[in-house]
Amino acid sequence: MPDMFDIDTRHILYPRDSHERHVWLCSRGAQAMAVSITFTTLAACLVSARVYTRRYLVKHMEANDWMILIALTFSFIFMSFFILEAVHGLGMPDDDIPLRVKQEQMKAFYLTIPFYNTALLCAKASILLQYHRVFPTPSMRLTCSIVLAALATYGTWAVISGFLNCIPVAKFWEPSIRGYCLDSEALWFSNASMHILTDIAILIIPIPALKGLRLPLRQRVGIIGIFALGGFVCITSIIRLISLKKIADSTDPTYDNVGAATWSAIECNTGIICACLPTLRPLLSKILPNFLASLTPRTRSLNTVTFPPVLIDVHQRLQVEASARVAACLSDDTRLAHTEHVDRDRGDDDDDDDERFEWGDDHDDDDDDDDDDDDDDDDVEE
């Protein structure tokens, strides 16, 4: 006679079926998940460093800083659904996955699409807003505004189409339901192509302004390094596009989706990292002051111009101001460390200035008697 307390609790703990007791995580899915977590964590560290720098060292948060925080938030949401996708059979052959588990994977995959696009779009918008602040010339601001408008236009479509890929939505993970779905292949390729085009545009926009700057060799190497990382974002976009083509031609999408999902995580978070790197100079100056001092032994020379003060027209002034802002961005407000020195040199001439750059060579101090000329031509406000 069986014991009255010998009760099989399997169906109480797992009321649907025994598949729910199993984590469908294969080695390929685990590797993809590890890549996503690693890059998202790295992006979070750099965004935290950026916020600390802007909030507590520079003491000024701007729109581009808030935008990168939004991008990181959506990147974390994307990573969460990526993990759900991985533990529900991502990277496994379709025949080895039960139907219920496969549907759960497709639900997670459905949710990764709009959040991936939103995170990447916000990271790009942050970079463009930073360009808009650093380069004040009308032509540069017009270019940034045009690219921002294009970004907002196709980005709105990318996010909405991601959420409304199928009508009803459940048809995305249960094809037997009656309804309508967009052409996934056309949608993926169009969005990926626009991401690549905007990546290239963001990469080349600052080149004309940076080309005319007289920077030390080591700073030029640093700029090249940042641009190389930006080029890596373009490369990841292209590789992801190739991976999407593989999925479109695949007869086993759950197995072949690993590559596209992994490169999506890399692309999204690398964009966030690129947006943060140029803003970390004050923090590095605080942590490694001697090292950075050796990289820029002649900081004053970066702010030296050779135009005759009286002959600078409005266009030249804007070009000079752009150069000043670029130098300030590259050093990311290191002028704050020299504020007391600038105050002693300028005396009462700059009482109305909120943010200052010191222009000209050391011999400009001999012309302090000509106050009007100094106020108009030698001091450029940011």
VEXVEX-663062 format. One record per residue (C-alpha): residue number from 1; residue in three letters; x, y, z. Coordinates in steps of 0.1 Angstrom, whole numbers, plus 5000, padded with zeros to 4 digits. Layout:
REM residues N
pos/code/u/v/w
NUM/ALA/X/Y/Z $
...
//
This chain:
REM residues 382
pos/code/u/v/w
1/MET/5000/5000/5000 $
2/PRO/5015/5033/4990 $
3/ASP/5023/5059/5017 $
4/MET/4996/5085/5018 $
5/PHE/5023/5112/5019 $
6/ASP/5041/5099/4989 $
7/ILE/5028/5125/4965 $
8/ASP/5042/5133/4931 $
9/THR/5046/5171/4931 $
10/ARG/5061/5174/4897 $
11/HIS/5029/5186/4881 $
12/ILE/5024/5211/4909 $
13/LEU/5058/5227/4905 $
14/TYR/5057/5224/4867 $
15/PRO/5020/5225/4858 $
16/ARG/5024/5228/4820 $
17/ASP/5050/5202/4810 $
18/SER/5084/5189/4819 $
19/HIS/5101/5212/4794 $
20/GLU/5098/5241/4818 $
21/ARG/5122/5224/4842 $
22/HIS/5149/5225/4816 $
23/VAL/5171/5255/4807 $
24/TRP/5176/5252/4770 $
25/LEU/5210/5269/4770 $
26/CYS/5235/5255/4746 $
27/SER/5272/5264/4743 $
28/ARG/5266/5287/4713 $
29/GLY/5238/5305/4731 $
30/ALA/5260/5308/4762 $
31/GLN/5288/5323/4743 $
32/ALA/5265/5349/4726 $
33/MET/5250/5357/4760 $
34/ALA/5285/5362/4775 $
35/VAL/5294/5386/4747 $
36/SER/5262/5406/4753 $
37/ILE/5268/5408/4791 $
38/THR/5305/5418/4787 $
39/PHE/5299/5446/4762 $
40/THR/5269/5459/4781 $
41/THR/5288/5460/4813 $
42/LEU/5317/5478/4797 $
43/ALA/5293/5503/4782 $
44/ALA/5277/5508/4817 $
45/CYS/5312/5514/4832 $
46/LEU/5320/5541/4807 $
47/VAL/5286/5558/4809 $
48/SER/5290/5559/4847 $
49/ALA/5325/5575/4843 $
50/ARG/5310/5600/4819 $
51/VAL/5282/5610/4842 $
52/TYR/5306/5613/4871 $
53/THR/5329/5635/4850 $
54/ARG/5301/5657/4837 $
55/ARG/5282/5660/4869 $
56/TYR/5309/5663/4895 $
57/LEU/5341/5674/4877 $
58/VAL/5328/5696/4849 $
59/LYS/5296/5703/4869 $
60/HIS/5274/5706/4838 $
61/MET/5252/5679/4822 $
62/GLU/5239/5685/4787 $
63/ALA/5214/5669/4763 $
64/ASN/5240/5646/4749 $
65/ASP/5248/5632/4784 $
66/TRP/5211/5625/4791 $
67/MET/5207/5609/4757 $
68/ILE/5235/5584/4764 $
69/LEU/5219/5575/4797 $
70/ILE/5187/5567/4777 $
71/ALA/5207/5546/4753 $
72/LEU/5223/5526/4781 $
73/THR/5189/5520/4797 $
74/PHE/5175/5505/4764 $
75/SER/5208/5485/4760 $
76/PHE/5201/5468/4794 $
77/ILE/5165/5460/4783 $
78/PHE/5179/5446/4751 $
79/MET/5204/5425/4770 $
80/SER/5176/5411/4793 $
81/PHE/5156/5398/4764 $
82/PHE/5188/5386/4748 $
83/ILE/5194/5364/4778 $
84/LEU/5158/5351/4777 $
85/GLU/5163/5343/4741 $
86/ALA/5196/5324/4749 $
87/VAL/5181/5303/4777 $
88/HIS/5152/5293/4754 $
89/GLY/5173/5275/4728 $
90/LEU/5192/5302/4709 $
91/GLY/5218/5284/4688 $
92/MET/5202/5250/4690 $
93/PRO/5189/5231/4660 $
94/ASP/5152/5238/4655 $
95/ASP/5143/5201/4657 $
96/ASP/5158/5198/4691 $
97/ILE/5136/5225/4707 $
98/PRO/5100/5218/4718 $
99/LEU/5074/5240/4703 $
100/ARG/5065/5258/4735 $
101/VAL/5102/5266/4742 $
102/LYS/5107/5279/4706 $
103/GLN/5077/5302/4710 $
104/GLU/5092/5316/4742 $
105/GLN/5124/5322/4723 $
106/MET/5106/5340/4695 $
107/LYS/5088/5362/4720 $
108/ALA/5121/5373/4734 $
109/PHE/5135/5378/4699 $
110/TYR/5105/5399/4690 $
111/LEU/5112/5422/4719 $
112/THR/5150/5426/4712 $
113/ILE/5143/5442/4679 $
114/PRO/5128/5476/4689 $
115/PHE/5150/5480/4720 $
116/TYR/5181/5473/4700 $
117/ASN/5171/5500/4675 $
118/THR/5162/5525/4702 $
119/ALA/5195/5520/4721 $
120/LEU/5216/5524/4689 $
121/LEU/5196/5554/4677 $
122/CYS/5200/5572/4711 $
123/ALA/5238/5566/4711 $
124/LYS/5241/5581/4676 $
125/ALA/5219/5610/4686 $
126/SER/5242/5616/4716 $
127/ILE/5272/5618/4693 $
128/LEU/5255/5642/4670 $
129/LEU/5243/5665/4698 $
130/GLN/5279/5665/4711 $
131/TYR/5290/5676/4676 $
132/HIS/5264/5703/4676 $
133/ARG/5279/5717/4709 $
134/VAL/5315/5713/4699 $
135/PHE/5314/5727/4663 $
136/PRO/5294/5760/4664 $
137/THR/5299/5770/4627 $
138/PRO/5266/5773/4608 $
139/SER/5276/5747/4582 $
140/MET/5285/5721/4608 $
141/ARG/5254/5727/4628 $
142/LEU/5233/5724/4597 $
143/THR/5250/5691/4588 $
144/CYS/5243/5678/4623 $
145/SER/5207/5689/4622 $
146/ILE/5201/5672/4588 $
147/VAL/5216/5639/4600 $
148/LEU/5196/5642/4632 $
149/ALA/5164/5647/4612 $
150/ALA/5172/5616/4591 $
151/LEU/5180/5596/4622 $
152/ALA/5147/5606/4638 $
153/THR/5127/5598/4607 $
154/TYR/5140/5563/4599 $
155/GLY/5145/5556/4637 $
156/THR/5108/5562/4643 $
157/TRP/5099/5538/4616 $
158/ALA/5125/5512/4629 $
159/VAL/5110/5512/4664 $
160/ILE/5073/5513/4654 $
161/SER/5078/5485/4628 $
162/GLY/5097/5465/4654 $
163/PHE/5067/5466/4678 $
164/LEU/5041/5461/4650 $
165/ASN/5060/5436/4629 $
166/CYS/5029/5415/4628 $
167/ILE/4992/5422/4632 $
168/PRO/4982/5406/4655 $
169/VAL/5015/5406/4673 $
170/ALA/5012/5370/4684 $
171/LYS/5015/5359/4648 $
172/PHE/5053/5367/4651 $
173/TRP/5059/5336/4673 $
174/GLU/5028/5316/4663 $
175/PRO/5026/5317/4624 $
176/SER/4994/5296/4624 $
177/ILE/4974/5326/4636 $
178/ARG/4955/5345/4609 $
179/GLY/4969/5379/4603 $
180/TYR/4996/5399/4584 $
181/CYS/5034/5403/4589 $
182/LEU/5058/5427/4573 $
183/ASP/5084/5413/4550 $
184/SER/5111/5406/4576 $
185/GLU/5139/5404/4552 $
186/ALA/5132/5437/4536 $
187/LEU/5127/5453/4570 $
188/TRP/5159/5440/4584 $
189/PHE/5180/5450/4554 $
190/SER/5165/5485/4551 $
191/ASN/5171/5493/4588 $
192/ALA/5206/5478/4587 $
193/SER/5215/5498/4556 $
194/MET/5203/5530/4573 $
195/HIS/5224/5522/4604 $
196/ILE/5255/5518/4582 $
197/LEU/5249/5551/4563 $
198/THR/5244/5571/4595 $
199/ASP/5275/5554/4610 $
200/ILE/5296/5566/4581 $
201/ALA/5280/5601/4582 $
202/ILE/5288/5604/4619 $
203/LEU/5324/5592/4613 $
204/ILE/5331/5618/4585 $
205/ILE/5313/5648/4599 $
206/PRO/5341/5661/4621 $
207/ILE/5369/5654/4597 $
208/PRO/5369/5688/4580 $
209/ALA/5371/5707/4613 $
210/LEU/5397/5684/4629 $
211/LYS/5419/5685/4598 $
212/GLY/5429/5721/4603 $
213/LEU/5438/5718/4640 $
214/ARG/5474/5721/4651 $
215/LEU/5476/5693/4676 $
216/PRO/5506/5675/4691 $
217/LEU/5514/5641/4675 $
218/ARG/5502/5622/4706 $
219/GLN/5468/5639/4706 $
220/ARG/5465/5632/4669 $
221/VAL/5472/5596/4676 $
222/GLY/5444/5596/4703 $
223/ILE/5420/5611/4678 $
224/ILE/5429/5585/4653 $
225/GLY/5422/5558/4679 $
226/ILE/5388/5572/4686 $
227/PHE/5380/5573/4649 $
228/ALA/5393/5537/4645 $
229/LEU/5368/5526/4672 $
230/GLY/5341/5545/4653 $
231/GLY/5352/5527/4621 $
232/PHE/5348/5494/4641 $
233/VAL/5312/5503/4647 $
234/CYS/5307/5506/4609 $
235/ILE/5324/5473/4605 $
236/THR/5301/5456/4630 $
237/SER/5271/5470/4612 $
238/ILE/5283/5455/4580 $
239/ILE/5290/5421/4596 $
240/ARG/5256/5422/4612 $
241/LEU/5240/5429/4578 $
242/ILE/5258/5398/4564 $
243/SER/5245/5378/4594 $
244/LEU/5210/5389/4586 $
245/LYS/5214/5377/4551 $
246/LYS/5224/5343/4565 $
247/ILE/5192/5342/4586 $
248/ALA/5170/5352/4556 $
249/ASP/5184/5323/4536 $
250/SER/5184/5298/4565 $
251/THR/5161/5268/4570 $
252/ASP/5170/5267/4607 $
253/PRO/5168/5303/4621 $
254/THR/5170/5294/4658 $
255/TYR/5205/5279/4650 $
256/ASP/5217/5306/4626 $
257/ASN/5205/5336/4646 $
258/VAL/5234/5335/4670 $
259/GLY/5257/5356/4647 $
260/ALA/5232/5384/4641 $
261/ALA/5222/5385/4677 $
262/THR/5258/5387/4689 $
263/TRP/5268/5414/4665 $
264/SER/5237/5434/4674 $
265/ALA/5249/5434/4710 $
266/ILE/5284/5444/4700 $
267/GLU/5272/5472/4676 $
268/CYS/5248/5487/4701 $
269/ASN/5272/5489/4730 $
270/THR/5303/5499/4710 $
271/GLY/5283/5529/4698 $
272/ILE/5277/5539/4735 $
273/ILE/5314/5534/4742 $
274/CYS/5324/5556/4713 $
275/ALA/5301/5583/4725 $
276/CYS/5316/5583/4760 $
277/LEU/5354/5582/4753 $
278/PRO/5359/5619/4742 $
279/THR/5343/5631/4774 $
280/LEU/5365/5613/4799 $
281/ARG/5396/5636/4798 $
282/PRO/5389/5655/4831 $
283/LEU/5385/5622/4849 $
284/LEU/5418/5609/4835 $
285/SER/5434/5642/4844 $
286/LYS/5423/5636/4880 $
287/ILE/5434/5600/4881 $
288/LEU/5466/5602/4861 $
289/PRO/5477/5639/4861 $
290/ASN/5513/5633/4854 $
291/PHE/5507/5609/4825 $
292/LEU/5483/5633/4808 $
293/ALA/5506/5662/4814 $
294/SER/5533/5643/4795 $
295/LEU/5509/5638/4766 $
296/THR/5501/5675/4763 $
297/PRO/5532/5694/4774 $
298/ARG/5521/5726/4756 $
299/THR/5485/5730/4764 $
300/ARG/5486/5767/4759 $
301/SER/5498/5763/4723 $
302/LEU/5466/5745/4714 $
303/ASN/5447/5777/4720 $
304/THR/5470/5799/4700 $
305/VAL/5458/5815/4668 $
306/THR/5478/5836/4643 $
307/PHE/5451/5856/4627 $
308/PRO/5455/5894/4629 $
309/PRO/5430/5905/4656 $
310/VAL/5414/5933/4637 $
311/LEU/5411/5915/4604 $
312/ILE/5392/5884/4616 $
313/ASP/5358/5885/4600 $
314/VAL/5327/5868/4612 $
315/HIS/5333/5835/4593 $
316/GLN/5369/5834/4606 $
317/ARG/5356/5840/4641 $
318/LEU/5333/5811/4639 $
319/GLN/5362/5789/4626 $
320/VAL/5383/5800/4655 $
321/GLU/5356/5793/4679 $
322/ALA/5351/5759/4664 $
323/SER/5388/5751/4668 $
324/ALA/5386/5763/4704 $
325/ARG/5356/5741/4712 $
326/VAL/5373/5711/4695 $
327/ALA/5404/5716/4716 $
328/ALA/5382/5720/4747 $
329/CYS/5363/5688/4738 $
330/LEU/5396/5668/4733 $
331/SER/5408/5680/4766 $
332/ASP/5371/5680/4777 $
333/ASP/5371/5711/4798 $
334/THR/5406/5709/4812 $
335/ARG/5404/5747/4812 $
336/LEU/5386/5743/4845 $
337/ALA/5419/5733/4860 $
338/HIS/5435/5765/4848 $
339/THR/5407/5789/4857 $
340/GLU/5426/5805/4886 $
341/HIS/5456/5811/4865 $
342/VAL/5435/5827/4838 $
343/ASP/5418/5849/4863 $
344/ARG/5451/5863/4876 $
345/ASP/5463/5870/4840 $
346/ARG/5432/5887/4828 $
347/GLY/5423/5908/4859 $
348/ASP/5391/5927/4855 $
349/ASP/5389/5924/4817 $
350/ASP/5368/5892/4817 $
351/ASP/5342/5900/4844 $
352/ASP/5314/5894/4819 $
353/ASP/5327/5860/4806 $
354/ASP/5311/5828/4818 $
355/GLU/5335/5804/4801 $
356/ARG/5369/5814/4789 $
357/PHE/5397/5805/4765 $
358/GLU/5430/5823/4765 $
359/TRP/5442/5830/4729 $
360/GLY/5475/5843/4716 $
361/ASP/5511/5838/4726 $
362/ASP/5528/5849/4758 $
363/HIS/5538/5883/4743 $
364/ASP/5501/5893/4742 $
365/ASP/5504/5904/4778 $
366/ASP/5524/5934/4766 $
367/ASP/5492/5947/4749 $
368/ASP/5470/5948/4779 $
369/ASP/5466/5986/4777 $
370/ASP/5445/5982/4746 $
371/ASP/5414/5969/4765 $
372/ASP/5389/5972/4737 $
373/ASP/5410/5952/4712 $
374/ASP/5417/5925/4738 $
375/ASP/5380/5922/4747 $
376/ASP/5369/5920/4710 $
377/ASP/5397/5899/4694 $
378/ASP/5419/5880/4718 $
379/ASP/5393/5865/4742 $
380/VAL/5369/5841/4726 $
381/GLU/5340/5830/4746 $
382/GLU/5328/5794/4743 $
//
